[in-house]
């Protein structure tokens, strides 16, 4: 038998590479993004949608230019009063135009004041900035109070007309009855409490309590109205009288201080006289003039009548009643 000679080829052995997990994940991610982009582009980037997108873009541009819509991060870049001043300037915030009802107040809500706010040398500049930062916060709280009051008025109307209340109506009614407790529980009595605060009175008291923004309670603790607390927390007053154990309440934001002040006036028994006077002004269709309402604030300060006269003078000298009927610009947020 003839032997067959087998030829052996030289076989080159190539070492295998270990799979690159990072590269594999990256390729997978790119593929997924490509798939989803193709899906979204087919679904939303149709020719009939393009005019709608252009209209939305034009609306946003006009809103920004006109000052109706303001984009900003309240704390990240407001590290000095100059930057806060520039923010107001960029939005077209003009107090004279607001006093004359030529424009509404921009929806700029400062969370905390910069540390150098009390170093402003020009009295006029300081007063201007003080009113500008505080006015939107007061109006925002009043806006929320007004919405709640209108809801309660609609519920009252349904009850008077023997209409059935929805589950939401019942839930809201339970809430306001708990928050604004009255002896009778009657909606009419709750409405005396659930109402807006006087803009000029709030401005006047804030000026008196902080010295136009020089108070350390304001700069360090966001405390605008120097509210007292006895819970062991808060800032210790340097000139606290012997025998007193209170501290000054602090807040996460300036708005929290405004909200606490309004809730204090609307709920506690010490300000029942203020609420009755406010209700009379409402019945007469008159604005909530701060100089009138301050007469009922005898329990707010240990200085009593002297404190009332000081705040009235501040309201008069700075024409703060001009701001009682101003409004915030429309809310354009989604």
C-alpha positions as CSV (number, residue, x, y, z in Angstrom):
1,X,0.0,0.0,0.0
2,X,1.3,3.3,-1.0
3,X,1.8,5.6,1.9
4,X,0.3,9.0,1.6
5,X,2.6,11.7,2.8
6,X,0.7,14.3,4.8
7,X,1.9,17.8,4.6
8,X,1.7,19.8,7.8
9,X,1.1,23.5,7.3
10,X,2.6,25.9,9.8
11,X,-0.2,27.2,11.9
12,X,0.2,30.7,13.3
13,X,-1.4,31.0,16.7
14,X,-2.8,34.5,17.4
15,X,-3.5,35.3,21.1
16,X,-7.2,36.4,21.7
17,X,-7.9,39.8,23.0
18,X,-9.9,40.4,26.1
19,X,-13.2,42.2,25.4
20,X,-13.2,45.9,26.2
21,X,-16.2,46.5,28.4
22,X,-16.0,50.3,28.3
23,X,-15.9,50.4,24.5
24,X,-18.8,47.9,24.3
25,X,-20.9,50.0,26.7
26,X,-20.1,53.1,24.7
27,X,-21.2,51.5,21.4
28,X,-24.4,50.2,23.0
29,X,-25.2,53.7,24.4
30,X,-24.6,55.4,21.0
31,X,-26.8,52.8,19.3
32,X,-29.6,53.4,21.8
33,X,-29.4,57.1,21.4
34,X,-29.5,56.8,17.7
35,X,-32.6,54.5,17.9
36,X,-34.4,56.9,20.2
37,X,-33.5,60.0,18.1
38,X,-34.8,58.3,15.0
39,X,-38.0,57.5,16.8
40,X,-38.5,61.1,18.1
41,X,-37.5,62.7,14.9
42,X,-40.1,60.6,13.0
43,X,-42.8,61.4,15.6
44,X,-42.2,65.1,16.4
45,X,-40.1,66.6,13.7
46,X,-42.8,66.6,11.1
47,X,-43.3,69.5,8.8
48,X,-46.7,70.4,10.2
49,X,-45.2,70.9,13.7
50,X,-42.5,73.3,12.6
51,X,-44.7,76.5,12.6
52,X,-45.8,75.6,16.2
53,X,-42.2,75.3,17.4
54,X,-41.2,78.6,15.7
55,X,-44.2,80.3,17.4
56,X,-43.2,79.0,20.8
57,X,-39.6,80.1,20.3
58,X,-40.7,83.6,19.2
59,X,-43.0,83.9,22.3
60,X,-40.1,82.9,24.6
61,X,-37.7,85.5,23.0
62,X,-40.3,88.3,23.3
63,X,-41.1,87.3,26.9
64,X,-37.5,87.5,27.9
65,X,-36.9,90.8,26.1
66,X,-40.0,92.4,27.6
67,X,-39.1,91.2,31.1
68,X,-42.2,89.1,31.5
69,X,-40.1,86.0,31.8
70,X,-36.9,86.0,33.8
71,X,-34.5,83.2,34.0
72,X,-32.0,83.2,36.9
73,X,-30.7,81.1,39.8
74,X,-31.4,83.2,42.9
75,X,-28.5,82.3,45.0
76,X,-25.7,81.0,42.8
77,X,-24.8,84.3,41.3
78,X,-26.1,86.9,43.7
79,X,-23.0,87.1,45.8
80,X,-23.0,90.8,46.0
81,X,-25.6,93.6,46.0
82,X,-24.1,94.8,42.7
83,X,-25.1,91.6,41.0
84,X,-28.6,91.8,42.6
85,X,-28.8,95.4,41.3
86,X,-27.8,94.2,37.8
87,X,-30.5,91.5,37.9
88,X,-33.2,94.1,38.6
89,X,-31.8,96.3,35.9
90,X,-31.8,93.5,33.3
91,X,-35.5,92.8,34.0
92,X,-36.5,96.5,33.6
93,X,-37.5,96.7,37.3
94,X,-38.5,100.4,37.8
95,X,-40.1,101.5,41.0
96,X,-41.4,104.8,39.6
97,X,-43.1,103.0,36.8
98,X,-44.7,100.6,39.3
99,X,-45.8,103.4,41.5
100,X,-47.5,105.0,38.5
101,X,-49.1,101.7,37.4
102,X,-47.1,101.8,34.2
103,X,-45.7,98.2,34.8
104,X,-46.2,95.2,37.0
105,X,-43.7,93.9,39.4
106,X,-41.2,91.3,37.9
107,X,-41.5,87.8,39.4
108,X,-38.0,87.9,40.9
109,X,-37.9,86.1,44.3
110,X,-34.6,86.5,46.1
111,X,-33.9,83.6,48.5
112,X,-31.3,85.3,50.7
113,X,-29.5,88.7,50.6
114,X,-25.8,88.9,49.8
115,X,-23.5,89.5,52.8
116,X,-22.5,92.9,51.6
117,X,-26.1,94.3,51.5
118,X,-25.6,96.3,54.7
119,X,-22.5,97.9,53.2
120,X,-24.3,99.9,50.6
121,X,-23.2,103.5,51.2
122,X,-25.8,105.4,49.2
123,X,-29.1,105.7,51.2
124,X,-31.2,106.1,48.1
125,X,-29.6,103.0,46.5
126,X,-30.1,101.0,49.6
127,X,-33.8,102.0,49.9
128,X,-34.4,101.3,46.3
129,X,-32.9,97.8,46.5
130,X,-34.6,97.0,49.8
131,X,-38.1,97.7,48.3
132,X,-37.2,95.9,45.1
133,X,-36.3,92.6,46.8
134,X,-39.1,92.6,49.3
135,X,-42.0,93.8,47.2
136,X,-42.2,90.6,44.9
137,X,-42.1,88.4,48.0
138,X,-45.1,90.2,49.7
139,X,-47.1,90.1,46.4
140,X,-46.3,86.4,46.0
141,X,-47.7,85.6,49.4
142,X,-50.8,87.7,48.7
143,X,-51.3,86.0,45.4
144,X,-51.4,82.6,47.2
145,X,-53.8,84.0,49.9
146,X,-56.0,85.4,47.2
147,X,-56.3,82.1,45.4
148,X,-57.2,80.3,48.6
149,X,-59.8,83.0,49.5
150,X,-61.4,82.7,46.1
151,X,-61.7,79.0,46.4
152,X,-63.4,79.4,49.8
153,X,-65.8,82.0,48.4
154,X,-66.8,79.5,45.6
155,X,-67.4,76.8,48.2
156,X,-69.5,79.3,50.2
157,X,-71.6,80.1,47.1
158,X,-72.2,76.4,46.5
159,X,-73.4,75.8,50.0
160,X,-75.7,78.8,49.9
161,X,-77.2,77.4,46.6
162,X,-77.5,73.9,48.1
163,X,-75.1,72.5,45.5
164,X,-73.2,69.3,46.1
165,X,-69.5,69.8,47.1
166,X,-66.9,67.8,45.3
167,X,-64.3,65.7,47.2
168,X,-61.8,68.4,46.5
169,X,-64.1,71.1,47.9
170,X,-64.6,69.1,51.1
171,X,-60.9,68.5,51.4
172,X,-60.0,72.1,51.0
173,X,-62.8,73.2,53.4
174,X,-61.4,70.8,56.0
175,X,-57.9,72.2,55.5
176,X,-58.9,75.9,56.0
177,X,-61.0,75.1,59.0
178,X,-58.0,73.5,60.6
179,X,-55.6,76.2,59.6
180,X,-57.9,79.2,60.4
181,X,-59.7,78.0,63.5
182,X,-62.6,80.0,64.6
183,X,-65.1,79.6,67.5
184,X,-68.0,79.0,65.1
185,X,-66.2,77.3,62.2
186,X,-68.4,79.4,59.9
187,X,-67.0,80.2,56.5
188,X,-67.8,83.9,57.0
189,X,-65.6,83.9,60.1
190,X,-62.8,82.1,58.3
191,X,-62.9,84.6,55.5
192,X,-62.1,87.4,58.0
193,X,-58.8,85.5,58.6
194,X,-58.0,84.2,55.2
195,X,-57.2,87.4,53.4
196,X,-54.2,89.4,51.9
197,X,-51.9,91.5,54.0
198,X,-51.3,95.2,53.5
199,X,-48.3,95.7,51.2
200,X,-47.4,99.1,52.7
201,X,-47.7,97.9,56.3
202,X,-45.5,94.9,55.6
203,X,-42.9,97.1,53.9
204,X,-43.0,99.7,56.7
205,X,-42.6,97.1,59.4
206,X,-39.7,95.4,57.6
207,X,-37.9,98.7,57.3
208,X,-38.4,99.4,61.0
209,X,-37.3,95.9,62.1
210,X,-34.2,95.7,59.9
211,X,-33.1,99.4,59.5
212,X,-33.4,99.2,55.7
213,X,-31.5,95.9,55.6
214,X,-28.7,96.4,58.2
215,X,-30.0,93.8,60.7
216,X,-27.8,90.8,61.2
217,X,-31.0,88.8,61.7
218,X,-31.9,89.6,58.1
219,X,-28.5,88.9,56.6
220,X,-27.7,85.8,58.6
221,X,-31.1,84.4,59.3
222,X,-33.5,85.6,56.6
223,X,-35.6,87.2,59.4
224,X,-37.4,90.2,58.0
225,X,-39.9,90.9,60.7
226,X,-37.9,89.9,63.8
227,X,-40.4,87.4,65.0
228,X,-39.8,85.9,68.4
229,X,-39.4,82.2,69.2
230,X,-39.1,80.4,72.5
231,X,-38.1,76.9,71.2
232,X,-34.4,77.2,71.9
233,X,-33.6,77.8,68.3
234,X,-33.0,81.0,66.5
235,X,-30.5,83.9,66.9
236,X,-29.8,85.5,70.3
237,X,-30.5,89.2,70.5
238,X,-27.5,91.2,71.7
239,X,-29.6,93.8,73.6
240,X,-32.2,91.4,75.0
241,X,-33.8,92.9,78.2
242,X,-33.2,91.2,81.5
243,X,-35.9,88.6,82.2
244,X,-36.7,87.8,78.5
245,X,-35.8,84.4,77.2
246,X,-36.8,84.7,73.5
247,X,-34.7,84.4,70.4
248,X,-35.2,85.7,66.9
249,X,-36.7,83.2,64.6
250,X,-34.6,82.3,61.5
251,X,-35.9,81.0,58.1
252,X,-34.5,79.0,55.1
253,X,-35.5,81.7,52.7
254,X,-36.7,85.3,52.8
255,X,-40.1,84.1,51.4
256,X,-40.5,81.8,54.4
257,X,-40.1,84.9,56.7
258,X,-42.8,86.8,54.7
259,X,-45.1,83.8,54.8
260,X,-44.7,83.4,58.6
261,X,-45.4,87.1,59.1
262,X,-48.6,86.8,57.1
263,X,-49.7,83.7,58.9
264,X,-49.0,85.3,62.2
265,X,-51.3,88.3,61.3
266,X,-54.0,86.0,60.0
267,X,-54.2,83.3,62.6
268,X,-53.0,84.4,66.1
269,X,-55.4,86.0,68.6
270,X,-53.1,89.1,69.1
271,X,-54.1,90.5,65.7
272,X,-57.9,90.1,65.8
273,X,-58.2,93.9,65.8
274,X,-56.1,94.1,62.6
275,X,-58.3,91.5,60.9
276,X,-61.5,93.3,61.9
277,X,-60.2,96.6,60.5
278,X,-59.1,94.8,57.3
279,X,-62.6,93.3,56.9
280,X,-64.2,96.7,57.2
281,X,-61.9,98.1,54.6
282,X,-62.9,95.2,52.3
283,X,-66.6,95.9,52.9
284,X,-66.0,99.6,52.0
285,X,-64.1,98.7,48.8
286,X,-61.0,100.5,50.0
287,X,-57.3,99.5,49.7
288,X,-55.5,98.1,52.7
289,X,-53.8,101.3,53.7
290,X,-50.9,100.6,56.0
291,X,-51.2,103.8,58.1
292,X,-54.8,102.9,58.9
293,X,-54.1,99.2,59.7
294,X,-51.0,100.0,61.9
295,X,-53.3,101.5,64.5
296,X,-54.4,97.9,65.4
297,X,-50.8,96.6,65.8
298,X,-50.3,97.5,69.5
299,X,-49.3,93.9,70.4
300,X,-46.6,93.6,67.7
301,X,-43.8,95.3,69.7
302,X,-43.0,96.0,73.3
303,X,-42.7,99.6,72.2
304,X,-46.4,99.6,71.5
305,X,-47.7,103.1,70.6
306,X,-44.2,104.4,69.8
307,X,-43.6,101.5,67.5
308,X,-46.9,102.2,65.7
309,X,-46.1,105.9,65.2
310,X,-42.6,105.0,63.9
311,X,-44.0,102.6,61.3
312,X,-46.7,105.1,60.2
313,X,-44.0,107.7,59.7
314,X,-42.0,105.3,57.6
315,X,-45.0,104.5,55.4
316,X,-45.8,108.2,55.0
317,X,-42.3,109.5,54.4
318,X,-41.6,106.8,51.8
319,X,-45.0,106.9,50.1
320,X,-45.4,103.1,50.6
321,X,-49.1,103.2,50.2
322,X,-48.4,103.7,46.5
323,X,-47.7,99.9,46.4
324,X,-50.9,98.7,47.9
325,X,-52.6,97.8,44.6
326,X,-49.6,96.8,42.4
327,X,-49.5,93.4,40.9
328,X,-46.9,90.8,39.9
329,X,-46.3,90.2,36.3
330,X,-48.3,87.2,34.9
331,X,-46.8,83.8,35.7
332,X,-45.5,82.3,32.4
333,X,-43.9,79.2,34.0
334,X,-45.1,75.8,32.7
